[in-house]
Amino acid sequence: MIQVISTILAFCIVLRYFKLKQNATKKYGDSVTFQIIDREYNKWYKKRGNGVVINKNTASMFEVDKVIWILKKNLEGQGINKEQLINYLEFLENYSSKKYGLKEMALPVLSYLGIENLLKNISSNFFIKNSFLDSK
């Protein structure tokens, strides 16, 4: 019986992994190009303080040009052209965040209720066992 449960659990985990991978492409409008641009931008932003230079109020134009040129070279190295980048920027401007549905609201409520009941059971069992130990 335990083997059946563990097999079903492993199967559910694998299915969830594939579902998450599938949803990752939906985030970018099912475009591999948008995924590449986003990945390269995130790596560039974290590397060597490029994000600090871009967000700094007192950055000189030369500093900003230098870090943007690095990003341009990284994107060109991945095969991204200017038109694809413009399409990506338009996609970001038009992108609306996901609205919360019934499923997204029900999951936290059910999780809270389940955890609350679990903690009540554990705490009541703990106190019952401790009271038996004290009485002996």
N, C-alpha and C positions, 0 to 999 in steps of 0.2 A: 504494500500500500504506500509506503514511504517512497519507493522508487517511482511510482506513478505520479505522486504529488511533486517530487523533485523534477521529473521529466516535464510535467505540465508547466511548472514554474520556470524552468529553463527555456521552454518554448515561448512562453509569454515575454520573457526578457529579450529574446532574440527578435520577436515581432515588434516589441516596443523600440528597440534599437533601429530597425529598418524604418519604422514610422517616423522617428525623430530625424533620420537622414533625409527622408522624403520631405518632411516639413521644412528642413533647412533650405532646400531649393525654392520653396514657395515664398520664403522671406524676400528673396530677390527677384520675384516675378519669373521663376523657373529659368533664369538666365545664368549660364556658367560665366559669362563675361562679367556680370555684375558681382558674382562671388569672387572672381579673381581681383577685380578692382577693390572691393571691400577688404579682402585679405591683405593685399599689398599696402593699402592705405593704413590699415591698423598696424602692420609691421613697421611702416615708415614713421607713423606718429609716435610709437613707443621708442624707436631707436634714437640714441644719442641726443635726446632732448629736442627733437624736431617739433614736438607739440608745444614745448615751452617757448620756443622761438616764435611760432605762429601765434600763440596766445599772449605774448609779451607786448605791453603797450609801447614800450620804448625801443622795440626792435627796429634796426635800420632796414632800409629797402634792400640793401645788399644781402643781409642775413636771410630775409624772407625769400628773396630770389634764389639764393643758394639752396635752401632746403626744399623749395618747390621744384627746382631743377633736378634734385636728387629723386624726388617722387616721380617726376616726368620720365627720367631714365629708367626707374624701376618698372613703371607701367609699360614703357616701350619695350623693355626686355621681356615682358610677358606677352607682347603682341597686341597691346591695347592701343587703338588709335584715337584721334581727337573726337571723331563722330561717336564712337562707343562711349567715351567719357561724357560727352554732352547728353547722350541718351540716359546714362546712369544718373547724372545730376537732375535731369527732368523727372526721372523715376523717383528720386528722393524727395523732390518738391511735391510731387503728387501722391506720395505714399501716405496712406492714412493708417494710423495705428489700429491694431486689432481691437474690436469691440468685445466686451465681456458678455458672454452668453450664459445660459442657464447652467451649462456644464461647468464653466469656470467658477460660478458662484456656489454651486452645490458641492463641489469637491472639498473646499476648505471647511464647510459646515459639517459634512459627513466625517471628515478627518478629525475635526475637533471632538465631535460626539464619540467617535470610536476611541480616541486616545483618552478622553475623559473616563469612559467606562473601563478601559484597560487599567488606568491608574487607580480607579476605585477598587477594582478587583485585587490588584497587586497590594495596595495599601491595606485592605481589609484582611487579606491572607497573611500579610506580614504581621499585623497586630495580633491576629488570632494565634499564629505560631509562637510569637513572643510571649503571649499571655500564658500559653501552655508551658513554656519553658520556665516562666517565673513561678508557676504554681507547684512545680516539682521540687 
